[in-house]
Amino acid sequence: MAGNVSEPGSRILGTGHYLPSKILTNQDLEKVMDTTDEWIVSRSGIRQRHIAAPEQASSDLATQAAQRALEAAGISAKDLDLIIVGTVTPDLPLPSTAMFVQRNLGTRKDCPGFDLTAACAGFIYGLSIADAFIRSGFATHVLVIGVELLSRIINWEDRSTCVLFGDGAGAVVVGPATGDGRGVLSTHIYGDGSMIDALKIPGGGSRMPFSQEVLNNKLHLVQMVGVDVFKYAVKALTASVQTALAKNHLAPSDVDWVIPHQANLRILEAVQHRTGIPKERFFINIDQTANTSSASVPIALDQAVRAGKVLPGQSLVFCALGGGIAWGSALVRW
Ligand SMILES: CC(C)(COP(=O)(O)OP(=O)(O)OC[C@H]1O[C@@H](n2cnc3c(N)ncnc32)[C@H](O)[C@@H]1OP(=O)(O)O)[C@@H](O)C(=O)NCCC(=O)NCCS
């Protein structure tokens, strides 16, 4: 599905991110499981990940990122019309994490908000929805957050998955475009339910309610067929980037920055090779953050913006893929 290939209707007004202060390095993992720094770096590019403090929940990380994004956008929480939180690690199954964020930020009391489950594509899905709401006149300012506490849902006894993930939050404030050609040019979101089994948490939902058996068999934790996700990611991410370029009549050489989901450096190297976009144009932070799922793109975006790498008028491509399988891309003129 592709939205809005025309003049931008919305623009990212401000970005923010938050990473918990505790860092868990590959060397730390070597001490507690049968793995090596060499294996993790060579297979994934990851050197460390951030881990939330026991008292922190997703909304705490999300609120910090959101406050930074609001400050950067120069608007008050009271100006928000909608809060979208991409997450697979909500504070509670009910109510939404968005309501915790709403309360923490002190928005208008009636500001709507909801959680969005598209795994690692959660931020791109959220941006697509924000853009559509602003274009349609339903909202003026939308807060889009990606937040995950993956350390709480990974199986620390499964070395093939647990080394890949980390915690964090990223946020953007989206507002109306101002007619100068800058803003969200197009968004492209996709899903393939035939791949449900490649990446899932089998227990704890309505299909298999939480029970002693779920707990004993660790069915409330992430299960992943890494090789299947890897192969799918290379093809789907490449295609989604190419679609975003084609719809906007841009060549790979026109791209100033790709802000990709940081799941695996080797996936990104394959996407670089297949799209022909040079690797220097990919903003990479996976070595520092590992895979933070829906938080990954907005964290990377905020880091790139605050480092002064992203300049007005530049062409940015966002892309992400995760459980579902759900994936997508967006083209933004900064
Ligand atoms: C998970 C992933 C890194 C594994 O890389 P790979 O090259 O496919 O490695 P394999 O799964 O073939 O494992 C190779 C060996 O390393 C071992 N291994 C797995 N995890 C290990 C670890 N942390 N440390 C050391 N060895 C490990 C395996 O047991 C296997 O050993 P064997 O050959 O004796 O059976 C890779 O498949 C991947 O990144 N997939 C995509 C995952 C992803 O990004 N998911 C999220 C998308 S949002």
The ligand as an SDF file (V2000), in Angstrom:
LIG
                    3D

 48 50  0  0  0  0  0  0  0  0999 V2000
   20.2620  -14.6240   13.7800 C   0  0  0  0  0  0  0  0  0  0  0  0
   21.3810  -14.4790   12.7800 C   0  0  0  0  0  0  0  0  0  0  0  0
   22.3520  -13.4080   13.2370 C   0  0  0  0  0  0  0  0  0  0  0  0
   22.1180  -15.7880   12.6720 C   0  0  0  0  0  0  0  0  0  0  0  0
   23.1520  -15.6890   11.7170 O   0  0  0  0  0  0  0  0  0  0  0  0
   23.4790  -16.9340   10.7930 P   0  0  0  0  0  0  0  0  0  0  0  0
   24.6720  -16.5900    9.9990 O   0  0  0  0  0  0  0  0  0  0  0  0
   22.2070  -17.2560   10.0650 O   0  0  0  0  0  0  0  0  0  0  0  0
   23.8860  -18.0340   11.8390 O   0  0  0  0  0  0  0  0  0  0  0  0
   23.1960  -19.4590   12.0590 P   0  0  0  0  0  0  0  0  0  0  0  0
   21.8140  -19.2910   12.5670 O   0  0  0  0  0  0  0  0  0  0  0  0
   23.4200  -20.2180   10.7980 O   0  0  0  0  0  0  0  0  0  0  0  0
   24.0420  -20.0410   13.2230 O   0  0  0  0  0  0  0  0  0  0  0  0
   25.3040  -20.5190   12.9720 C   0  0  0  0  0  0  0  0  0  0  0  0
   25.8380  -21.1820   14.2110 C   0  0  0  0  0  0  0  0  0  0  0  0
   26.0660  -20.1960   15.2300 O   0  0  0  0  0  0  0  0  0  0  0  0
   25.4960  -20.6760   16.4570 C   0  0  0  0  0  0  0  0  0  0  0  0
   25.0660  -19.5260   17.2240 N   0  0  0  0  0  0  0  0  0  0  0  0
   23.8200  -18.9560   17.2700 C   0  0  0  0  0  0  0  0  0  0  0  0
   23.8360  -17.9270   18.1000 N   0  0  0  0  0  0  0  0  0  0  0  0
   25.0770  -17.8260   18.5890 C   0  0  0  0  0  0  0  0  0  0  0  0
   25.6880  -16.9460   19.4890 C   0  0  0  0  0  0  0  0  0  0  0  0
   25.0310  -15.9140   20.0650 N   0  0  0  0  0  0  0  0  0  0  0  0
   27.0030  -17.1070   19.7560 N   0  0  0  0  0  0  0  0  0  0  0  0
   27.6810  -18.1010   19.2090 C   0  0  0  0  0  0  0  0  0  0  0  0
   27.1580  -18.9800   18.3400 N   0  0  0  0  0  0  0  0  0  0  0  0
   25.8590  -18.8330   18.0370 C   0  0  0  0  0  0  0  0  0  0  0  0
   24.3460  -21.5450   16.0280 C   0  0  0  0  0  0  0  0  0  0  0  0
   24.0530  -22.4670   17.0570 O   0  0  0  0  0  0  0  0  0  0  0  0
   24.9160  -22.2340   14.8130 C   0  0  0  0  0  0  0  0  0  0  0  0
   25.7540  -23.2850   15.2560 O   0  0  0  0  0  0  0  0  0  0  0  0
   25.7870  -24.6850   14.4790 P   0  0  0  0  0  0  0  0  0  0  0  0
   26.2470  -24.3340   13.0870 O   0  0  0  0  0  0  0  0  0  0  0  0
   26.7620  -25.4570   15.2510 O   0  0  0  0  0  0  0  0  0  0  0  0
   24.3920  -25.1740   14.5230 O   0  0  0  0  0  0  0  0  0  0  0  0
   20.7980  -14.1010   11.4170 C   0  0  0  0  0  0  0  0  0  0  0  0
   20.0560  -15.1700   10.8960 O   0  0  0  0  0  0  0  0  0  0  0  0
   19.9400  -12.8920   11.4670 C   0  0  0  0  0  0  0  0  0  0  0  0
   20.3950  -11.8150   11.7820 O   0  0  0  0  0  0  0  0  0  0  0  0
   18.6740  -13.0050   11.0600 N   0  0  0  0  0  0  0  0  0  0  0  0
   17.7670  -11.8800   11.0380 C   0  0  0  0  0  0  0  0  0  0  0  0
   17.3300  -11.6540   12.4210 C   0  0  0  0  0  0  0  0  0  0  0  0
   16.6830  -10.3350   12.5710 C   0  0  0  0  0  0  0  0  0  0  0  0
   17.2550   -9.3290   12.2440 O   0  0  0  0  0  0  0  0  0  0  0  0
   15.4880  -10.3540   13.1100 N   0  0  0  0  0  0  0  0  0  0  0  0
   14.7830   -9.2100   13.4570 C   0  0  0  0  0  0  0  0  0  0  0  0
   14.2460   -8.5780   12.2570 C   0  0  0  0  0  0  0  0  0  0  0  0
   13.3920   -7.2030   12.7570 S   0  0  0  0  0  0  0  0  0  0  0  0
  1  2  1  0
  2  3  1  0
  2  4  1  0
  2 36  1  0
  4  5  1  0
  5  6  1  0
  6  7  2  0
  6  8  1  0
  6  9  1  0
  9 10  1  0
 10 11  2  0
 10 12  1  0
 10 13  1  0
 13 14  1  0
 14 15  1  0
 15 16  1  0
 15 30  1  0
 16 17  1  0
 17 18  1  0
 17 28  1  0
 18 19  1  0
 18 27  1  0
 19 20  2  0
 20 21  1  0
 21 22  1  0
 21 27  2  0
 22 23  1  0
 22 24  2  0
 24 25  1  0
 25 26  2  0
 26 27  1  0
 28 29  1  0
 28 30  1  0
 30 31  1  0
 31 32  1  0
 32 33  2  0
 32 34  1  0
 32 35  1  0
 36 37  1  0
 36 38  1  0
 38 39  2  0
 38 40  1  0
 40 41  1  0
 41 42  1  0
 42 43  1  0
 43 44  2  0
 43 45  1  0
 45 46  1  0
 46 47  1  0
 47 48  1  0
M  END
$$$$
